[in-house]
Amino acid sequence: MNKIFKYQINSILQLLQFSEIKFYKGFYFCFFYYFFTIIFAVLDSLGSLLLVSVFLKGPFLEISNTFSKIILEPLTLYSKQDISTNLIILVIIIYLLLIFIKILISYMDAYIWTYLRNKYQNKIFFNYLNANWINIFDFKVGDVAGTISWEIRAISKYFQNLFKIFYQLFLCLVFGIMAIFVSFKITIVGAVIVLPLIILYIYVYKNLAFYSKLEAKIRNNYMSDITERLNGLFQIISGNSSKHHFKIGSREQKKIWRLELLQGFFQSVTTVFSLLLILIGLIFFYIYTFYSSSAYDDIAIFASVGVLGFKLISSLNGLVTSAGNVLRLSGSIDPVLYSLKIDKKRETKEIKVNLRKIILDNLTFNFKQKKLIQNFSLDIELGKPVIISGKSGSGKTTLANLISGIYLPQKGLVKYIDAENNVYSSKNYYYNFGYVTQNIHLFRGTIKEFLIEDKFIENKKIEFAIKKSGLEEFIQSIGGIDKLIVEAGRSFSGGQIRRLGIAKVLLNNTKVIIFDEPTSGLDNNNKSKLLKTIEELSIEHLIIIISHDNIDLKNSKKINLDYI
């Protein structure tokens, strides 16, 4: 239990650090939240004791009569003839105040989880968009989607329940103090009787924490399996392998189901906490009647302690439930913290002038103890496209990432040379490279929005980029650049999508374009047209091509990494 407590405290401190909440704002919020909580508890206790005083002439009667006189007389509501009337008026006022305070506290509860959900979702989304690619290149979309959607909501609820724990704790303390004030003996004996029940619930919550953490891990695996198969749905359907992939994609579902049932069982045990306490209280009163002849004469005292005890029990049950929710939701802590701690890409200065040359000077780069690039040198120049080939895993994409500055070489330098022969190192500078990948993702929106994103670009420039990319006929056939992209452009051919990628790159005003498997999956006609476009671009652009295919371009340099 001590390890669980330390883990929770450490996790809370880390999560709060990433929330970027200023200390004074957090302090004021907590102060007012718990100030209203204590006021609520005091008023609730007084209201309950006043009711008992009215109906059973309880031990609080004399005090409550004086109390009502002090409160009601300034309001001109005090009646000297009817004590019950005075008390009922006072109780009505108290309960109106309780309703107002309860609404206020509930609103603050909602604010806690909505604020944190918004903060963490935006931060994690930002982290992935600005991550150091070498640390996340093999990330699973399903894992990240699950973290941003479910796990973040769970963590926000986690903090909401943390606040509720202390909220219920303050209620328990106030109700307990008031019960002791009414009868110290009955209150203390009752507390001792319920001690074994508390020990039982500590065991229940320990199991809830364990199964929750295990479920979060398996749930992420399930989301990843499903997402991967939805991304490759055409491959599954065309290969008639739906039975196999359904089996693999849903294999974690049974484990999740079992864990949910286990958690459901332990959670259901927590819901009967107040009923068990009431049962113990009734047994206690029944036994008390055997040893005290005045048991029924003391019914008013029992009623006063009982009302406060029931409120204490309800609050204790709420505390127990909130603690159970905290432990149940704690399984989401690790994936959220992992996403919050992702390393961002390094800070570099932008090269705002055009490049005429790139020099790779004696580069070495190893990844996960695998030697990929060793003492490699190369000059990339205008009019001389560089074609990088090699087997899978030979380091083609790694070399392209070194050229663009996404990766830093462990030895050697990547130098960018401008028209005036100024030299910039990729360690300190970055250039706006254009990437045309094998699988270009067309985001939801129009063709124009895909091409220019949030930049303002004149229509003439857009038309020029479309013409230079060989897209004129295609754009005309679909009805223009304001055509809405449907289902990530699945109705477009591979060649059309890659030409859209080229047009997008040209509109970014870059002089360096990297093509990753540009001819993969294209028929001979589309392949020939695309290579002709690349050849024309190489006159004014530095061109780097990664390809398994045998590509021939004028004045090209061919680098086969299998023989280096």
C-alpha positions as CSV (number, residue, x, y, z in Angstrom):
1,M,0.0,0.0,0.0
2,N,2.9,2.3,0.8
3,K,4.3,1.8,-2.8
4,I,0.9,2.6,-4.3
5,F,0.8,5.8,-2.2
6,K,4.3,6.9,-3.2
7,Y,3.5,6.2,-6.9
8,Q,0.3,8.2,-6.7
9,I,2.0,11.2,-5.1
10,N,4.9,11.2,-7.5
11,S,2.6,10.8,-10.5
12,I,0.3,13.7,-9.3
13,L,3.3,16.0,-8.9
14,Q,4.5,15.2,-12.4
15,L,1.1,15.6,-14.0
16,L,0.6,19.0,-12.2
17,Q,4.0,20.1,-13.4
18,F,2.9,19.4,-17.0
19,S,-0.4,21.1,-16.5
20,E,1.5,24.4,-16.1
21,I,-1.0,25.7,-13.6
22,K,0.5,28.7,-11.8
23,F,0.9,28.1,-8.0
24,Y,-1.1,31.1,-6.9
25,K,-4.0,30.2,-9.1
26,G,-4.0,26.6,-7.9
27,F,-3.8,27.8,-4.3
28,Y,-6.8,30.2,-4.6
29,F,-8.9,27.5,-6.4
30,C,-8.2,24.9,-3.7
31,F,-8.7,27.5,-0.9
32,F,-12.2,28.5,-2.1
33,Y,-13.2,25.0,-3.1
34,Y,-12.5,23.6,0.4
35,F,-13.7,26.8,2.2
36,F,-17.1,26.3,0.6
37,T,-16.9,22.6,1.4
38,I,-16.4,23.2,5.1
39,I,-19.2,25.8,5.1
40,F,-21.5,23.2,3.4
41,A,-20.6,20.6,6.0
42,V,-21.3,22.9,8.9
43,L,-24.6,24.1,7.5
44,D,-25.6,20.5,6.6
45,S,-24.9,19.3,10.2
46,L,-26.8,22.2,11.8
47,G,-29.8,21.7,9.5
48,S,-29.9,18.0,10.4
49,L,-29.7,18.7,14.2
50,L,-32.3,21.4,13.9
51,L,-34.7,18.9,12.3
52,V,-34.1,16.3,15.0
53,S,-34.7,19.1,17.6
54,V,-38.0,20.0,16.0
55,F,-39.5,16.5,15.8
56,L,-37.9,14.6,18.7
57,K,-37.0,17.4,21.1
58,G,-33.4,16.4,20.8
59,P,-30.3,17.5,22.8
60,F,-29.8,20.4,20.4
61,L,-33.2,22.0,21.1
62,E,-32.2,24.6,23.7
63,I,-29.1,25.6,21.7
64,S,-30.9,25.6,18.4
65,N,-33.7,27.9,19.8
66,T,-31.1,30.4,20.9
67,F,-29.3,30.0,17.6
68,S,-32.5,30.6,15.6
69,K,-33.2,33.8,17.6
70,I,-29.7,35.2,16.8
71,I,-30.1,34.5,13.1
72,L,-33.8,35.2,12.5
73,E,-34.3,38.3,14.7
74,P,-32.2,40.6,12.6
75,L,-34.2,39.3,9.6
76,T,-37.4,40.2,11.4
77,L,-38.6,36.5,11.0
78,Y,-38.3,35.6,14.7
79,S,-41.5,34.4,16.4
80,K,-41.6,34.4,20.3
81,Q,-44.6,32.1,20.5
82,D,-43.7,29.1,18.3
83,I,-40.2,27.6,18.7
84,S,-40.9,24.9,15.9
85,T,-41.9,27.6,13.5
86,N,-38.7,29.5,14.1
87,L,-36.6,26.4,13.6
88,I,-38.3,25.3,10.4
89,I,-37.8,28.8,8.9
90,L,-34.1,28.6,9.9
91,V,-33.8,25.1,8.4
92,I,-35.4,26.4,5.1
93,I,-32.8,29.2,4.9
94,I,-30.0,26.8,5.6
95,Y,-31.1,24.4,2.9
96,L,-31.4,27.2,0.4
97,L,-27.8,28.1,1.2
98,L,-26.9,24.4,0.9
99,I,-28.4,24.2,-2.6
100,F,-26.5,27.3,-3.7
101,I,-23.1,26.0,-2.3
102,K,-23.6,22.5,-3.7
103,I,-24.2,23.9,-7.2
104,L,-21.1,26.1,-6.8
105,I,-18.9,23.1,-5.7
106,S,-20.3,20.9,-8.5
107,Y,-19.5,23.6,-11.1
108,M,-15.9,23.8,-9.7
109,D,-15.7,19.9,-10.0
110,A,-16.7,20.2,-13.7
111,Y,-14.2,23.0,-14.2
112,I,-11.3,20.8,-12.8
113,W,-11.7,18.0,-15.3
114,T,-12.7,20.0,-18.4
115,Y,-9.7,22.3,-17.8
116,L,-7.2,19.5,-17.4
117,R,-8.7,17.5,-20.3
118,N,-8.3,20.4,-22.6
119,K,-4.8,21.2,-21.3
120,Y,-3.4,17.7,-21.6
121,Q,-5.0,16.9,-24.9
122,N,-3.6,20.0,-26.5
123,K,-0.2,19.5,-25.0
124,I,0.1,15.8,-26.1
125,F,-1.1,16.7,-29.6
126,F,1.4,19.5,-29.8
127,N,4.2,17.2,-28.5
128,Y,3.7,14.7,-31.3
129,L,3.5,17.4,-33.9
130,N,6.8,18.8,-32.6
131,A,8.5,15.6,-31.5
132,N,12.1,14.4,-32.2
133,W,11.2,11.9,-34.9
134,I,14.0,9.5,-34.0
135,N,12.2,8.8,-30.7
136,I,8.7,8.3,-32.1
137,F,9.2,7.0,-35.7
138,D,7.7,3.6,-34.7
139,F,4.8,4.9,-32.7
140,K,1.4,3.3,-33.0
141,V,-1.4,5.6,-34.1
142,G,-3.9,3.6,-32.1
143,D,-1.9,4.1,-28.9
144,V,-1.7,7.8,-29.4
145,A,-5.4,8.1,-30.3
146,G,-6.3,6.1,-27.3
147,T,-4.1,8.3,-25.0
148,I,-5.5,11.5,-26.4
149,S,-9.1,10.4,-26.2
150,W,-9.7,7.9,-23.4
151,E,-6.6,8.1,-21.2
152,I,-6.7,11.9,-21.0
153,R,-10.3,11.9,-20.0
154,A,-9.5,9.2,-17.4
155,I,-6.7,11.4,-15.9
156,S,-9.0,14.4,-15.8
157,K,-11.5,12.3,-13.9
158,Y,-8.7,11.1,-11.8
159,F,-7.9,14.7,-10.6
160,Q,-11.6,15.4,-10.2
161,N,-11.9,12.4,-7.8
162,L,-8.8,13.5,-5.9
163,F,-10.6,16.7,-5.1
164,K,-13.6,14.7,-4.1
165,I,-11.6,12.6,-1.7
166,F,-10.6,15.7,0.3
167,Y,-14.1,17.1,-0.1
168,Q,-15.6,14.0,1.4
169,L,-12.9,13.9,4.0
170,F,-13.8,17.4,5.3
171,L,-17.4,16.4,5.4
172,C,-16.5,13.3,7.4
173,L,-14.5,15.4,9.9
174,V,-17.2,18.0,10.4
175,F,-20.0,15.4,10.8
176,G,-17.7,13.4,13.1
177,I,-17.0,16.4,15.3
178,M,-20.6,17.3,15.5
179,A,-21.5,13.7,16.4
180,I,-18.9,13.7,19.2
181,F,-20.4,16.9,20.5
182,V,-23.8,15.2,20.8
183,S,-22.5,12.0,22.4
184,F,-18.8,11.1,22.6
185,K,-19.4,7.5,23.9
186,I,-21.8,6.4,21.1
187,T,-19.6,8.0,18.4
188,I,-16.4,6.4,19.5
189,V,-17.8,2.9,20.0
190,G,-19.4,3.1,16.5
191,A,-16.0,4.2,15.0
192,V,-14.3,1.2,16.6
193,I,-16.9,-1.2,15.3
194,V,-16.4,-0.2,11.7
195,L,-12.6,-0.4,11.7
196,P,-12.5,-4.0,10.3
197,L,-14.7,-2.8,7.4
198,I,-12.2,-0.1,6.6
199,I,-9.4,-2.7,6.5
200,L,-11.5,-4.8,4.1
201,Y,-11.8,-1.9,1.8
202,I,-8.1,-1.1,1.7
203,Y,-7.7,-4.6,0.3
204,V,-10.4,-4.0,-2.3
205,Y,-8.8,-0.7,-3.5
206,K,-5.4,-2.3,-3.8
207,N,-6.8,-4.8,-6.2
208,L,-8.6,-2.1,-8.1
209,A,-5.4,-0.2,-8.7
210,F,-3.6,-3.3,-9.9
211,Y,-6.3,-4.4,-12.4
212,S,-6.8,-0.8,-13.7
213,K,-3.1,-0.4,-14.6
214,L,-3.1,-3.8,-16.3
215,E,-6.3,-3.0,-18.3
216,A,-4.9,0.3,-19.5
217,K,-1.9,-1.4,-21.0
218,I,-4.0,-4.1,-22.7
219,R,-6.6,-1.6,-23.9
220,N,-3.9,0.4,-25.7
221,N,-2.7,-2.8,-27.4
222,Y,-6.3,-3.5,-28.5
223,M,-6.7,0.1,-29.9
224,S,-3.4,-0.3,-31.9
225,D,-4.4,-3.7,-33.4
226,I,-7.8,-2.3,-34.5
227,T,-6.3,1.0,-35.9
228,E,-3.6,-0.9,-37.9
229,R,-6.2,-3.1,-39.5
230,L,-8.5,-0.3,-40.3
231,N,-5.5,1.6,-42.0
232,G,-4.8,-1.6,-44.0
233,L,-8.4,-2.4,-44.7
234,F,-8.1,-2.7,-48.5
235,Q,-5.2,-5.1,-48.1
236,I,-7.3,-7.3,-45.8
237,I,-10.4,-7.2,-48.1
238,S,-8.5,-7.8,-51.3
239,G,-6.5,-10.7,-49.7
240,N,-9.6,-12.4,-48.3
241,S,-8.0,-12.5,-44.9
242,S,-10.7,-10.9,-42.8
243,K,-11.1,-13.9,-40.6
244,H,-7.5,-14.0,-39.6
245,H,-7.3,-10.2,-38.9
246,F,-10.6,-10.2,-37.0
247,K,-9.1,-12.9,-34.7
248,I,-5.8,-11.0,-34.3
249,G,-7.5,-7.6,-33.9
250,S,-9.9,-8.7,-31.3
251,R,-7.6,-11.1,-29.3
252,E,-7.1,-8.6,-26.5
253,Q,-10.9,-8.1,-26.1
254,K,-11.3,-11.2,-23.9
255,K,-8.6,-10.0,-21.6
256,I,-10.1,-6.6,-21.3
257,W,-13.5,-8.1,-20.7
258,R,-12.2,-10.3,-17.8
259,L,-10.4,-7.3,-16.3
260,E,-13.5,-5.1,-16.6
261,L,-15.5,-7.8,-14.8
262,L,-12.9,-8.1,-12.0
263,Q,-12.9,-4.3,-11.6
264,G,-16.7,-4.3,-11.7
265,F,-16.8,-6.8,-8.9
266,F,-14.5,-4.8,-6.7
267,Q,-16.2,-1.6,-7.6
268,S,-19.6,-3.1,-6.7
269,V,-18.3,-4.0,-3.3
270,T,-17.4,-0.3,-2.7
271,T,-21.0,0.7,-3.5
272,V,-22.5,-1.2,-0.5
273,F,-20.1,0.4,2.0
274,S,-22.8,2.7,3.4
275,L,-25.3,-0.2,3.6
276,L,-22.8,-2.3,5.5
277,L,-22.2,0.5,7.9
278,I,-25.9,1.0,8.5
279,L,-26.3,-2.7,9.1
280,I,-23.5,-2.5,11.7
281,G,-25.1,0.5,13.3
282,L,-28.5,-1.3,13.7
283,I,-26.8,-4.3,15.2
284,F,-25.0,-2.0,17.6
285,F,-28.2,-0.3,18.7
286,Y,-29.9,-3.7,19.1
287,I,-27.1,-5.0,21.4
288,Y,-27.2,-1.6,23.3
289,T,-30.8,-2.2,24.2
290,F,-29.8,-5.3,26.1
291,Y,-27.3,-3.5,28.3
292,S,-29.2,-0.2,28.9
293,S,-32.7,0.2,30.3
294,S,-32.8,3.8,29.1
295,A,-31.9,2.9,25.5
296,Y,-35.3,4.0,24.1
297,D,-35.4,7.1,26.4
298,D,-32.1,8.1,24.7
299,I,-33.7,7.8,21.3
300,A,-33.3,11.5,20.5
301,I,-29.6,11.3,21.2
302,F,-29.3,8.2,19.0
303,A,-31.3,10.0,16.3
304,S,-29.0,13.0,16.4
305,V,-25.9,10.9,16.3
306,G,-27.6,8.6,13.8
307,V,-28.4,11.4,11.4
308,L,-24.9,12.8,11.6
309,G,-23.6,9.3,11.5
310,F,-25.6,8.5,8.4
311,K,-24.2,11.7,6.7
312,L,-20.7,10.7,7.9
313,I,-21.3,7.2,6.4
314,S,-22.5,8.7,3.1
315,S,-19.5,11.0,3.0
316,L,-17.2,8.1,3.9
317,N,-18.8,6.0,1.2
318,G,-18.2,8.9,-1.2
319,L,-14.6,9.1,0.0
320,V,-14.2,5.4,-0.5
321,T,-15.8,5.5,-4.0
322,S,-13.6,8.5,-5.0
323,A,-10.5,6.7,-3.7
324,G,-11.6,3.6,-5.7
325,N,-12.0,5.7,-8.8
326,V,-8.6,7.3,-8.3
327,L,-7.0,3.8,-8.1
328,R,-9.1,2.5,-11.0
329,L,-8.2,5.5,-13.2
330,S,-4.5,5.5,-12.2
331,G,-3.9,2.9,-14.9
332,S,-4.0,5.8,-17.3
333,I,-1.1,7.7,-15.7
334,D,1.8,5.9,-17.4
335,P,0.6,6.4,-21.1
336,V,-0.3,10.0,-20.4
337,L,3.1,10.8,-18.7
338,Y,4.9,9.1,-21.5
339,S,3.2,11.3,-24.1
340,L,3.8,14.4,-22.0
341,K,7.5,13.6,-21.7
342,I,8.2,13.1,-25.4
343,D,11.4,14.9,-26.5
344,K,10.8,17.8,-28.7
345,K,12.9,18.5,-31.8
346,R,16.0,20.6,-31.2
347,E,15.9,24.3,-31.5
348,T,17.6,25.5,-34.8
349,K,17.6,28.6,-36.9
350,E,15.9,28.7,-40.3
351,I,17.9,29.3,-43.5
352,K,15.8,31.8,-45.4
353,V,17.9,31.9,-48.6
354,N,17.9,29.3,-51.3
355,L,20.5,26.5,-51.3
356,R,22.7,25.6,-54.3
357,K,24.5,22.7,-52.8
358,I,24.5,20.1,-49.9
359,I,27.7,18.5,-48.7
360,L,27.7,15.3,-46.6
361,D,31.1,15.2,-44.9
362,N,32.2,11.8,-43.5
363,L,28.8,10.9,-41.9
364,T,28.4,8.1,-39.3
365,F,25.0,7.1,-37.9
366,N,24.1,4.0,-35.9
367,F,20.7,3.2,-34.6
368,K,19.9,0.7,-31.8
369,Q,23.4,-0.9,-32.1
370,K,22.9,-1.4,-35.8
371,K,25.5,0.2,-38.2
372,L,23.7,2.1,-40.9
373,I,25.8,4.9,-42.3
374,Q,29.6,4.7,-41.9
375,N,32.0,7.5,-42.9
376,F,29.8,8.5,-45.8
377,S,30.5,11.6,-48.0
378,L,28.5,13.0,-50.9
379,D,27.9,16.3,-52.8
380,I,24.3,17.1,-53.9
381,E,24.1,19.8,-56.7
382,L,21.7,21.4,-59.0
383,G,21.1,19.4,-62.2
384,K,22.5,16.3,-60.7
385,P,19.8,14.2,-59.0
386,V,21.0,11.8,-56.3
387,I,19.3,8.3,-56.5
388,I,19.8,6.3,-53.2
389,S,19.0,2.6,-53.5
390,G,19.6,-0.5,-51.4
391,K,17.9,-3.3,-49.6
392,S,15.3,-2.7,-46.9
393,G,17.1,-1.7,-43.7
394,S,20.2,-0.5,-45.5
395,G,19.7,3.1,-44.3
396,K,18.1,4.8,-47.3
397,T,15.5,6.7,-45.3
398,T,18.0,7.3,-42.5
399,L,20.3,9.0,-45.0
400,A,17.5,11.2,-46.3
401,N,16.6,12.2,-42.7
402,L,20.3,13.1,-42.1
403,I,20.3,15.2,-45.2
404,S,17.2,17.1,-44.2
405,G,18.4,17.5,-40.6
406,I,15.6,15.4,-39.0
407,Y,18.4,13.2,-37.7
408,L,21.8,14.5,-36.5
409,P,24.9,12.5,-37.6
410,Q,26.9,11.0,-34.7
411,K,30.0,11.9,-36.6
412,G,30.7,14.2,-39.5
413,L,28.7,17.1,-40.8
414,V,25.8,18.0,-43.1
415,K,26.6,21.3,-44.7
416,Y,24.1,23.5,-46.5
417,I,25.7,26.0,-49.1
418,D,23.8,29.0,-50.4
419,A,24.4,31.0,-53.6
420,E,27.0,33.2,-51.8
421,N,28.9,30.2,-50.5
422,N,27.8,30.7,-46.9
423,V,28.0,27.4,-45.0
424,Y,25.3,26.3,-42.5
425,S,25.5,23.1,-40.4
426,S,22.4,21.0,-39.8
427,K,23.4,21.0,-36.1
428,N,22.4,24.6,-35.8
429,Y,20.3,25.4,-38.8
430,Y,17.3,23.9,-40.7
431,Y,16.1,24.4,-44.3
432,N,12.5,24.1,-45.5
433,F,12.9,20.7,-47.3
434,G,10.2,19.3,-49.5
435,Y,9.2,15.7,-48.9
436,V,7.2,13.7,-51.4
437,T,6.6,10.4,-49.6
438,Q,5.4,7.1,-50.9
439,N,2.1,7.4,-48.9
440,I,1.0,11.0,-48.9
441,H,-1.8,11.6,-46.5
442,L,-4.5,13.9,-47.9
443,F,-6.1,15.7,-44.9
444,R,-9.7,16.6,-44.8
445,G,-10.5,19.8,-46.7
446,T,-10.3,21.1,-50.2
447,I,-7.4,20.5,-52.7
448,K,-6.5,24.1,-52.3
449,E,-6.3,23.8,-48.5
450,F,-4.1,20.8,-48.8
451,L,-1.7,22.6,-51.2
452,I,-1.3,25.9,-49.3
453,E,-2.4,25.0,-45.7
454,D,-2.7,28.4,-43.9
455,K,-0.4,30.4,-46.2
456,F,-1.7,33.1,-48.5
457,I,-0.6,32.3,-52.0
458,E,-1.8,34.0,-55.2
459,N,-3.9,31.8,-57.6
460,K,-1.3,32.4,-60.4
461,K,1.4,30.7,-58.3
462,I,-1.0,27.8,-57.5
463,E,-1.8,27.4,-61.2
464,F,1.9,27.5,-62.0
465,A,2.7,24.8,-59.4
466,I,-0.2,22.6,-60.7
467,K,1.1,23.0,-64.3
468,K,4.7,22.2,-63.3
469,S,3.5,19.1,-61.5
470,G,1.5,17.9,-64.4
471,L,-1.8,18.1,-62.7
472,E,-3.7,20.4,-65.1
473,E,-5.9,17.7,-66.6
474,F,-6.6,16.0,-63.3
475,I,-7.6,19.3,-61.5
476,Q,-9.9,20.2,-64.4
477,S,-11.5,16.7,-64.4
478,I,-12.5,16.9,-60.7
479,G,-13.9,20.4,-60.9
480,G,-11.0,22.6,-59.7
481,I,-8.9,23.1,-56.6
482,D,-12.0,23.8,-54.4
483,K,-13.0,20.2,-54.7
484,L,-13.4,18.5,-51.3
485,I,-11.1,15.6,-50.5
486,V,-13.2,12.6,-49.5
487,E,-11.9,9.6,-47.5
488,A,-8.2,10.8,-47.7
489,G,-8.3,10.8,-51.5
490,R,-8.9,7.1,-51.9
491,S,-10.6,7.7,-55.3
492,F,-7.3,9.3,-56.6
493,S,-4.6,7.3,-58.2
494,G,-1.1,6.9,-56.7
495,G,0.4,9.1,-59.4
496,Q,-2.2,11.8,-58.9
497,I,-1.6,11.9,-55.2
498,R,2.2,12.1,-55.6
499,R,1.8,14.9,-58.1
500,L,-0.3,16.7,-55.5
501,G,2.6,16.2,-53.1
502,I,5.0,17.7,-55.6
503,A,2.7,20.8,-56.2
504,K,2.5,21.2,-52.4
505,V,6.3,21.1,-52.1
506,L,6.7,23.7,-54.9
507,L,4.3,26.1,-53.2
508,N,6.5,25.9,-50.1
509,N,9.2,27.7,-52.1
510,T,11.8,25.1,-51.4
511,K,14.8,24.3,-53.6
512,V,15.4,20.9,-52.2
513,I,13.0,18.0,-52.8
514,I,13.3,14.5,-51.3
515,F,11.3,11.7,-53.1
516,D,10.7,8.6,-51.1
517,E,9.8,5.6,-53.4
518,P,8.2,8.0,-56.0
519,T,7.5,5.2,-58.6
520,S,6.4,2.5,-56.2
521,G,3.0,1.0,-57.3
522,L,2.7,3.1,-60.5
523,D,2.2,1.6,-63.9
524,N,4.8,2.3,-66.6
525,N,2.9,5.2,-68.2
526,N,2.5,7.1,-64.8
527,K,6.0,6.1,-63.8
528,S,7.4,7.6,-67.0
529,K,5.4,10.8,-66.7
530,L,6.4,11.3,-63.0
531,L,10.2,10.7,-63.8
532,K,10.0,13.3,-66.6
533,T,8.5,15.8,-64.1
534,I,11.3,15.1,-61.6
535,E,13.9,15.5,-64.3
536,E,12.5,18.9,-65.2
537,L,12.5,19.9,-61.5
538,S,16.1,18.9,-61.1
539,I,17.2,21.9,-63.3
540,E,16.2,24.3,-60.5
541,H,16.0,22.0,-57.5
542,L,18.3,19.8,-55.5
543,I,16.8,16.4,-55.9
544,I,17.3,13.3,-53.7
545,I,15.4,10.1,-54.6
546,I,15.1,7.0,-52.4
547,S,14.0,4.0,-54.4
548,H,14.0,0.2,-54.7
549,D,13.2,0.6,-58.4
550,N,15.8,1.0,-61.0
551,I,15.5,4.7,-61.9
552,D,17.4,6.5,-64.7
553,L,17.6,10.2,-64.9
554,K,19.9,12.5,-66.8
555,N,23.2,13.5,-65.0
556,S,22.1,11.5,-61.9
557,K,24.3,10.1,-59.2
558,K,23.5,6.6,-58.1
559,I,24.3,5.5,-54.6
560,N,23.7,1.9,-53.6
561,L,24.1,1.6,-49.8
562,D,24.5,-2.2,-50.1
563,Y,28.0,-1.6,-51.4
564,I,29.2,1.2,-49.1
